[in-house]
Amino acid sequence: MTKIILDKKGICEYQQNRDPYLMIDYASEIIPGKSANGYKDLKNDEWFFKVHWKNDPNMPGMLQIEALVQMSALSILTLPGNKGKVMYLTSANNLKFIKKIIPNSRLYIETIVKSYKRGIAICQGAGIVDENMVCKADFNLILPDEINKYNLKK
């Protein structure tokens, strides 16, 4: 199975999020259609630390989930013919926020695709800081271009 490694420039070739909303810096191992792992370095000057919360900065929970989603989407966007397409989050379940993610941390992101059929991906992801799980979630993603191929109402 081919493994793909992407730096930030490479990530931007495959998906459409951009700074400041790009929540991943490096994809250390992508197995198309199966899994994607990598990290986000959380610098002291990240925009969200300034507002969440002033005297107790931490990464907002929904941005933690967004990091998992963006990493997982690379598993689908690296499949042949999907480069640069848009993926959407349609649902997220079993969200767990276990520990704060503070400035100057590296958030390791591990994701798997449990199923991918007809443009619908069922995924799972976890965030890890200093070898401790800090967040996890189950979520579904869709690739509209693929789903539209099966639209029989035309």
N, C-alpha and C positions, 0 to 999 in steps of 0.2 A: 504494500500500500504506500502511495506517495505521501510524504509528509512535507508540509509547506511551512516556512518560517517567514514572517513579515515584520519589518520595522514600521514606523509610523507612516512613512511615505507609501509603503506597500499596502498597508491597511487602507489608506485613503484611495488607492486604486480599486479596491474591492467593494468598499461600502461608502455611503454618502455623508456620514456624520463628520463634522469638522469642529476644530477648537472654537469656542470653549466647550462644546458639547461632546467632543470625542472623549470617551471615558476609558480608552485603552491606548497604551503606548507601544506595546510589543506583543506579537503572537509568536510564542516559542515553538509551538507545535500545532499544526492544523492537519487533521485527517479529514479530507472533504467528505461530507455526508455523515461523519461519525462524531468528531470531537474537535475542540479548540481550547488551547491553554495559552496563558500569557500573563501580562501584568500591566498595572497602572501605577506609576510613581506619583505619589500625592505630595506635591511641593507646598511649602508654607504659604505661597501666594495664590493658590487656587481660588477662583472667584467665589466658590460656595463657602469656603472657610470664613470669609469676611462677614457673612450674613447668617451662618448656621453653626454655632451661636457665638456672639462676640467674645465672651469670656470663657467659652467652653467649645472651641471649634471641633466639628466632626463632619464626616461626609454624610450628607442626607441619605436616608434609606432608599428613596426612589432612584437616586443616582448610583447607589450600590447595585440595585437591580438592573439599571441601564447598562452598567459595565458588564454584567453577566450576559445580558441580551446582546450587546454589541459583539462580544467575543463569540457567543454561540452562533450569531448570524454569519460569521466568517466560515463556519462549517458548511453552510449552504451556498454562500456567495462564491466559494472557491470551486464548486462543482462546475463542470463545463457549461458554458453559455450563461452563467449567472453573474459574472464579474460586473460590478458597478450598478446592479439593480437595487431596487428599494425593497426592504423587508419591514414588516410592521409587527409589533407586539399586539396580540389580541387578548391574551389573558395571562395572569400570573397567580399562582396558588402556593400555599404552604410557605409563605414568606417568613423567614426567620432572621432577625437582626440580633446577633448574639453579643457583639462587643463593638464599641465605638471604633471608627477608623479615623485616626487623628493625623494632623500634618506630619510630613516627613516619614510617612509609612509607604511600604510597597504592598499594594493589594494584588496578590496572585489570584488569578481567575482560572477556574477549571470548569469546563462545560462538556456536556455530551448531548448528542441528538439521539433520543430514544426511538424516534420514528420520523420518517419523512416520506410523505406520499402526496402527490398531486398539489404541491405547493404549500402544504401544511406541515410544519415541523413541531414536534413535541420534544421539549428540551428540559434540561436540568442543569443548574449551575451552582457553584459555591465560590465564596471569596475567602481567602486565607491571608492573614497577616502574622508574621513571626511564628509560623507553623501552627497557628490557632485559627479554626474556622470562625469567621466573623459574620457571615451572612450566607443564606442559601435560598433557593427558590426553584419551583417548577414553573414553566411558562410555555406558551404556544406562540409561534411566529408564523407569519404567512408571507409568501412570495406572490404578490398579485399577478405578475406576468405569467406565472405558471398556472395559477388558479383560473385565469381568463381563458386558457386553452380548453377548459372543461365546461365553460359556460354554454349551456345548450339552449338558452332563451334568445338566441340571435335571430 
